[in-house]
Amino acid sequence: MAVTPDIVVARQGQEWAQKTAAFMLSVSEQAIHSTGRCLIVLSGGSTPRTLYQTIRTPEWSTRFHWSRIVFLFGDDRCVAPEHPESNFGMAQQELFQPLNIPRDHIYRMKGEHQDPTAAAEDYERTLRDLTQCSPPAFPRLDLILLGLGDDGHTASLFPGTEALQEPLKLVTVGQAPTGITHRLTLTLGVLNRAAVILFMVTGAGKAEMVRRVIESESDRSLPAARVLPDSGRLVWMLDQAAAQQLTMKRSN
């Protein structure tokens, strides 16, 4: 049975960043205590950038056990790593380089590959090797960070696309309706096996979609609404602007 989401609302941007950093630290410590390491799946976009800029500050960076944390990606555009719209490129600039994260702790999607299907297969092998998880099982990742698009997409799982229906693969090719259309993305099977899913959403422009995904039974077809971990935790970290249309109980 899918879990009920925990909804955390921060009063403003700086509080949101602090709450999110604290949550990420707590999850990483629990995973390291249990298994000796923490597998964190990163997201792209402006909201994660704010988080990365926070956790790289001395206040937070000295509290994380970086030598025990391994970074993966939930999706990326089919571009070179130095491209301005590369999720890896943003994380490299805002997180990995400032913190001197070793290369062997970072597993990026090779968006520059000429064949996106081959790149997806390569990343699936990486995931399975890293987690020692054989097909048809899905690996259990410790923490997956996700954003929310204006159309209800998350990772690169867009409404009405084949990637959303993929039943067996860990990684597949996604198709965005605008911008850089070809993407690499984890599938719902991987997302819903996670120990912890953290949706990070800020801004009034996302308020209606936040409400639809969390509260509207008629919108269960939206990709983000289909992220319902089988036995893990589902947490929404919102600022007040993004949460303004919610009616259900939430914590502050």
Secondary structure as a PSIPRED ss2 file (coil, helix, strand):
# PSIPRED VFORMAT (PSIPRED V4.0)

   1 M C   1.000  0.000  0.000
   2 A C   1.000  0.000  0.000
   3 V C   1.000  0.000  0.000
   4 T C   1.000  0.000  0.000
   5 P C   1.000  0.000  0.000
   6 D E   0.000  0.000  1.000
   7 I E   0.000  0.000  1.000
   8 V E   0.000  0.000  1.000
   9 V E   0.000  0.000  1.000
  10 A E   0.000  0.000  1.000
  11 R C   1.000  0.000  0.000
  12 Q C   1.000  0.000  0.000
  13 G H   0.000  1.000  0.000
  14 Q H   0.000  1.000  0.000
  15 E H   0.000  1.000  0.000
  16 W H   0.000  1.000  0.000
  17 A H   0.000  1.000  0.000
  18 Q H   0.000  1.000  0.000
  19 K H   0.000  1.000  0.000
  20 T H   0.000  1.000  0.000
  21 A H   0.000  1.000  0.000
  22 A H   0.000  1.000  0.000
  23 F H   0.000  1.000  0.000
  24 M H   0.000  1.000  0.000
  25 L H   0.000  1.000  0.000
  26 S H   0.000  1.000  0.000
  27 V H   0.000  1.000  0.000
  28 S H   0.000  1.000  0.000
  29 E H   0.000  1.000  0.000
  30 Q H   0.000  1.000  0.000
  31 A H   0.000  1.000  0.000
  32 I H   0.000  1.000  0.000
  33 H H   0.000  1.000  0.000
  34 S H   0.000  1.000  0.000
  35 T H   0.000  1.000  0.000
  36 G C   1.000  0.000  0.000
  37 R C   1.000  0.000  0.000
  38 C E   0.000  0.000  1.000
  39 L E   0.000  0.000  1.000
  40 I E   0.000  0.000  1.000
  41 V E   0.000  0.000  1.000
  42 L E   0.000  0.000  1.000
  43 S C   1.000  0.000  0.000
  44 G C   1.000  0.000  0.000
  45 G C   1.000  0.000  0.000
  46 S H   0.000  1.000  0.000
  47 T H   0.000  1.000  0.000
  48 P H   0.000  1.000  0.000
  49 R H   0.000  1.000  0.000
  50 T H   0.000  1.000  0.000
  51 L H   0.000  1.000  0.000
  52 Y H   0.000  1.000  0.000
  53 Q H   0.000  1.000  0.000
  54 T H   0.000  1.000  0.000
  55 I H   0.000  1.000  0.000
  56 R C   1.000  0.000  0.000
  57 T C   1.000  0.000  0.000
  58 P H   0.000  1.000  0.000
  59 E H   0.000  1.000  0.000
  60 W H   0.000  1.000  0.000
  61 S H   0.000  1.000  0.000
  62 T C   1.000  0.000  0.000
  63 R C   1.000  0.000  0.000
  64 F C   1.000  0.000  0.000
  65 H C   1.000  0.000  0.000
  66 W H   0.000  1.000  0.000
  67 S H   0.000  1.000  0.000
  68 R H   0.000  1.000  0.000
  69 I E   0.000  0.000  1.000
  70 V E   0.000  0.000  1.000
  71 F E   0.000  0.000  1.000
  72 L E   0.000  0.000  1.000
  73 F E   0.000  0.000  1.000
  74 G C   1.000  0.000  0.000
  75 D E   0.000  0.000  1.000
  76 D E   0.000  0.000  1.000
  77 R E   0.000  0.000  1.000
  78 C C   1.000  0.000  0.000
  79 V C   1.000  0.000  0.000
  80 A C   1.000  0.000  0.000
  81 P C   1.000  0.000  0.000
  82 E C   1.000  0.000  0.000
  83 H C   1.000  0.000  0.000
  84 P C   1.000  0.000  0.000
  85 E C   1.000  0.000  0.000
  86 S C   1.000  0.000  0.000
  87 N H   0.000  1.000  0.000
  88 F H   0.000  1.000  0.000
  89 G H   0.000  1.000  0.000
  90 M H   0.000  1.000  0.000
  91 A H   0.000  1.000  0.000
  92 Q H   0.000  1.000  0.000
  93 Q H   0.000  1.000  0.000
  94 E H   0.000  1.000  0.000
  95 L H   0.000  1.000  0.000
  96 F H   0.000  1.000  0.000
  97 Q H   0.000  1.000  0.000
  98 P H   0.000  1.000  0.000
  99 L H   0.000  1.000  0.000
 100 N C   1.000  0.000  0.000
 101 I C   1.000  0.000  0.000
 102 P C   1.000  0.000  0.000
 103 R H   0.000  1.000  0.000
 104 D H   0.000  1.000  0.000
 105 H H   0.000  1.000  0.000
 106 I E   0.000  0.000  1.000
 107 Y C   1.000  0.000  0.000
 108 R C   1.000  0.000  0.000
 109 M C   1.000  0.000  0.000
 110 K C   1.000  0.000  0.000
 111 G C   1.000  0.000  0.000
 112 E C   1.000  0.000  0.000
 113 H C   1.000  0.000  0.000
 114 Q C   1.000  0.000  0.000
 115 D C   1.000  0.000  0.000
 116 P H   0.000  1.000  0.000
 117 T H   0.000  1.000  0.000
 118 A H   0.000  1.000  0.000
 119 A H   0.000  1.000  0.000
 120 A H   0.000  1.000  0.000
 121 E H   0.000  1.000  0.000
 122 D H   0.000  1.000  0.000
 123 Y H   0.000  1.000  0.000
 124 E H   0.000  1.000  0.000
 125 R H   0.000  1.000  0.000
 126 T H   0.000  1.000  0.000
 127 L H   0.000  1.000  0.000
 128 R H   0.000  1.000  0.000
 129 D H   0.000  1.000  0.000
 130 L H   0.000  1.000  0.000
 131 T H   0.000  1.000  0.000
 132 Q C   1.000  0.000  0.000
 133 C C   1.000  0.000  0.000
 134 S C   1.000  0.000  0.000
 135 P C   1.000  0.000  0.000
 136 P C   1.000  0.000  0.000
 137 A C   1.000  0.000  0.000
 138 F C   1.000  0.000  0.000
 139 P C   1.000  0.000  0.000
 140 R C   1.000  0.000  0.000
 141 L C   1.000  0.000  0.000
 142 D C   1.000  0.000  0.000
 143 L E   0.000  0.000  1.000
 144 I E   0.000  0.000  1.000
 145 L E   0.000  0.000  1.000
 146 L E   0.000  0.000  1.000
 147 G C   1.000  0.000  0.000
 148 L C   1.000  0.000  0.000
 149 G C   1.000  0.000  0.000
 150 D C   1.000  0.000  0.000
 151 D C   1.000  0.000  0.000
 152 G C   1.000  0.000  0.000
 153 H C   1.000  0.000  0.000
 154 T E   0.000  0.000  1.000
 155 A C   1.000  0.000  0.000
 156 S C   1.000  0.000  0.000
 157 L E   0.000  0.000  1.000
 158 F C   1.000  0.000  0.000
 159 P C   1.000  0.000  0.000
 160 G C   1.000  0.000  0.000
 161 T C   1.000  0.000  0.000
 162 E H   0.000  1.000  0.000
 163 A H   0.000  1.000  0.000
 164 L H   0.000  1.000  0.000
 165 Q H   0.000  1.000  0.000
 166 E C   1.000  0.000  0.000
 167 P C   1.000  0.000  0.000
 168 L C   1.000  0.000  0.000
 169 K C   1.000  0.000  0.000
 170 L C   1.000  0.000  0.000
 171 V E   0.000  0.000  1.000
 172 T E   0.000  0.000  1.000
 173 V E   0.000  0.000  1.000
 174 G E   0.000  0.000  1.000
 175 Q E   0.000  0.000  1.000
 176 A C   1.000  0.000  0.000
 177 P C   1.000  0.000  0.000
 178 T C   1.000  0.000  0.000
 179 G C   1.000  0.000  0.000
 180 I C   1.000  0.000  0.000
 181 T C   1.000  0.000  0.000
 182 H E   0.000  0.000  1.000
 183 R E   0.000  0.000  1.000
 184 L E   0.000  0.000  1.000
 185 T E   0.000  0.000  1.000
 186 L E   0.000  0.000  1.000
 187 T C   1.000  0.000  0.000
 188 L H   0.000  1.000  0.000
 189 G H   0.000  1.000  0.000
 190 V H   0.000  1.000  0.000
 191 L H   0.000  1.000  0.000
 192 N C   1.000  0.000  0.000
 193 R C   1.000  0.000  0.000
 194 A C   1.000  0.000  0.000
 195 A C   1.000  0.000  0.000
 196 V E   0.000  0.000  1.000
 197 I E   0.000  0.000  1.000
 198 L E   0.000  0.000  1.000
 199 F E   0.000  0.000  1.000
 200 M E   0.000  0.000  1.000
 201 V E   0.000  0.000  1.000
 202 T C   1.000  0.000  0.000
 203 G C   1.000  0.000  0.000
 204 A H   0.000  1.000  0.000
 205 G H   0.000  1.000  0.000
 206 K H   0.000  1.000  0.000
 207 A H   0.000  1.000  0.000
 208 E H   0.000  1.000  0.000
 209 M H   0.000  1.000  0.000
 210 V H   0.000  1.000  0.000
 211 R H   0.000  1.000  0.000
 212 R H   0.000  1.000  0.000
 213 V H   0.000  1.000  0.000
 214 I H   0.000  1.000  0.000
 215 E H   0.000  1.000  0.000
 216 S C   1.000  0.000  0.000
 217 E H   0.000  1.000  0.000
 218 S H   0.000  1.000  0.000
 219 D H   0.000  1.000  0.000
 220 R C   1.000  0.000  0.000
 221 S C   1.000  0.000  0.000
 222 L C   1.000  0.000  0.000
 223 P H   0.000  1.000  0.000
 224 A H   0.000  1.000  0.000
 225 A H   0.000  1.000  0.000
 226 R H   0.000  1.000  0.000
 227 V C   1.000  0.000  0.000
 228 L C   1.000  0.000  0.000
 229 P C   1.000  0.000  0.000
 230 D C   1.000  0.000  0.000
 231 S C   1.000  0.000  0.000
 232 G C   1.000  0.000  0.000
 233 R E   0.000  0.000  1.000
 234 L E   0.000  0.000  1.000
 235 V E   0.000  0.000  1.000
 236 W E   0.000  0.000  1.000
 237 M E   0.000  0.000  1.000
 238 L E   0.000  0.000  1.000
 239 D E   0.000  0.000  1.000
 240 Q H   0.000  1.000  0.000
 241 A H   0.000  1.000  0.000
 242 A H   0.000  1.000  0.000
 243 A H   0.000  1.000  0.000
 244 Q C   1.000  0.000  0.000
 245 Q C   1.000  0.000  0.000
 246 L C   1.000  0.000  0.000
 247 T C   1.000  0.000  0.000
 248 M C   1.000  0.000  0.000
 249 K C   1.000  0.000  0.000
 250 R C   1.000  0.000  0.000
 251 S E   0.000  0.000  1.000
 252 N C   1.000  0.000  0.000
